[in-house]
């Protein structure tokens, strides 16, 4: 499938105060280690995650930007959110190259969203990359606080290890019927 565009970005769209409120709220949620392939795999992913309820206003914020990007870019047939994950990456934590959709099905993840919750001044490393023909590339204008990126869930992407500080992000997905 040829994608144009590969992603849709809303640079610095969410106010820093709102981002800080989401971080504060996310830090109060019960956290667990992030999983990869259905289990904890420290060689593939190391981070702490927590989940917002689908009825929380934070979920509504994610749904708004996924729907807006989808209307502007791809017009995929999407039906509902598949969770809202608050992610904390500390020193040495990362997520190796992966895709967010697992198989063709009638309720497959089609679109992914990542919101950059804190300022890049708060940490080093932790860069978000896509891959094109196995070569990594960094989307422009995404590293700033309050930036939102939406992309098809089958795109290969990764978060590089954080080398100092802590990176906070919000991740969500939308599902829909199998692509045809």
C-alpha positions in Angstrom: 0.0 0.0 0.0 1.4 3.4 -0.9 0.7 6.0 1.7 0.6 9.7 1.1 0.9 11.0 3.8 2.7 8.4 6.0 1.4 10.3 9.1 -0.6 13.3 10.1 0.9 15.7 12.7 -0.5 18.4 14.9 2.6 20.2 16.2 2.3 21.7 19.7 -1.5 21.6 19.5 -2.2 20.7 23.1 -1.5 23.3 25.7 1.5 22.5 28.0 -0.8 23.0 31.1 -3.2 20.3 29.8 -0.2 18.0 29.0 1.0 18.4 32.6 -2.5 17.7 33.9 -2.5 14.4 31.9 0.9 13.5 33.3 -0.3 14.2 36.8 -3.4 12.1 36.2 -1.5 9.3 34.5 1.0 9.1 37.3 -1.9 8.3 39.7 -3.0 5.3 37.7 -1.7 1.8 38.6 1.3 1.1 36.4 2.7 -2.2 35.1 5.6 -3.1 32.8 5.0 -2.7 29.1 4.5 -5.8 27.2 5.5 -6.9 23.6 3.9 -9.8 21.9 1.6 -10.4 24.9 4.4 -10.7 27.5 7.2 -8.7 29.2 10.2 -8.9 27.0 13.0 -6.6 28.3 15.0 -7.0 25.1 12.1 -5.6 23.0 10.4 -3.1 25.3 11.2 -1.5 28.6 8.7 1.1 30.0 6.0 1.5 32.5 2.4 1.8 31.3 -1.0 2.6 32.8 -4.5 2.7 31.2 -7.1 5.5 31.1 -10.7 4.3 30.9 -12.4 4.7 27.5 -15.0 7.0 29.3 -12.3 9.4 30.5 -12.0 12.8 28.9 -8.4 11.9 28.0 -9.8 9.1 25.7 -12.1 11.7 24.1 -9.1 13.9 23.4 -7.3 11.0 21.6 -10.4 10.1 19.7 -10.8 13.7 18.5 -7.3 13.8 16.9 -7.5 10.3 15.4 -10.8 11.1 13.8 -9.6 14.5 12.6 -6.4 13.1 11.0 -8.3 10.2 9.5 -10.8 12.6 7.8 -7.9 14.6 6.4 -5.6 11.9 5.3 -6.8 8.3 4.8 -10.6 7.9 5.5 -10.1 4.4 6.9 -13.2 2.7 8.1 -12.7 2.9 11.9 -15.3 2.1 14.6 -14.0 2.6 18.1 -10.9 3.2 20.4 -8.8 0.3 21.5 -7.5 1.8 24.7 -5.5 4.8 25.9 -2.1 4.0 27.3 0.0 6.4 29.5 3.6 5.5 29.0 6.7 6.5 31.1 10.2 5.9 29.7 12.9 6.3 32.3 16.7 6.1 31.8 17.6 3.1 29.6 13.9 2.4 28.7 12.8 2.0 25.0 10.5 0.2 22.6 12.2 -1.6 19.7 10.8 -1.4 16.2 7.3 -2.8 16.0 3.9 -2.4 14.5 0.7 -1.8 16.4 -1.6 -4.1 14.4 -1.2 -7.9 14.7 -3.3 -9.6 12.0 -6.1 -9.0 9.5 -9.3 -9.4 11.4 -12.8 -7.8 11.7 -11.6 -5.7 14.6 -8.0 -4.8 13.7 -6.0 -1.8 14.8 -6.0 0.6 11.9 -4.7 4.0 13.3 -2.3 4.8 16.1 -1.8 8.0 17.9 1.0 9.3 20.1 0.9 12.5 22.1 4.2 14.0 23.3 3.3 15.0 26.9 6.4 16.6 28.2 9.0 19.0 26.9 12.1 17.6 25.2 14.1 19.6 27.7 12.9 17.1 30.4 14.9 14.2 28.9 17.5 13.1 26.4 17.2 10.2 23.9 13.7 8.7 23.6 13.3 9.8 20.0 10.4 8.5 18.0 11.3 6.9 14.6 9.5 5.4 11.6 11.2 2.9 9.3 11.2 3.0 5.5 12.9 0.1 3.8 14.6 -0.8 7.1 16.1 2.7 7.3 14.9 4.8 10.4 13.7 8.4 9.9 12.4 10.9 12.4 9.2 12.8 11.7 9.7 16.6 11.8 7.9 18.7 14.4 6.9 15.9 16.7 9.4 16.2 19.5 7.8 19.3 21.1 5.4 19.1 24.1 1.8 18.9 23.1 2.5 17.5 19.6 0.2 14.8 18.3 1.0 12.3 15.5 -1.4 9.9 13.9 -0.4 7.1 11.6 -1.6 3.8 10.1 -1.0 1.1 12.8 0.9 -1.2 10.3 3.8 1.3 10.0 7.0 0.1 11.7 8.1 2.5 14.4 10.2 2.7 17.6 11.2 4.7 20.6 15.0 4.9 21.2 16.4 4.5 24.7 16.1 7.5 27.1 19.5 8.5 28.3 18.5 11.0 30.9 15.3 12.3 32.5 11.9 10.8 31.8 9.7 10.8 28.7 5.9 10.7 29.0 3.6 10.0 26.2 0.0 9.0 25.5 -0.8 6.3 23.0 -4.1 5.2 21.6 -5.4 3.1 18.7 -8.6 2.9 16.7 -10.0 -0.3 15.3 -12.3 -1.2 12.4 -13.2 -3.9 10.0 -10.5 -5.7 8.0 -8.8 -3.7 5.3 -9.8 -4.7 1.8 
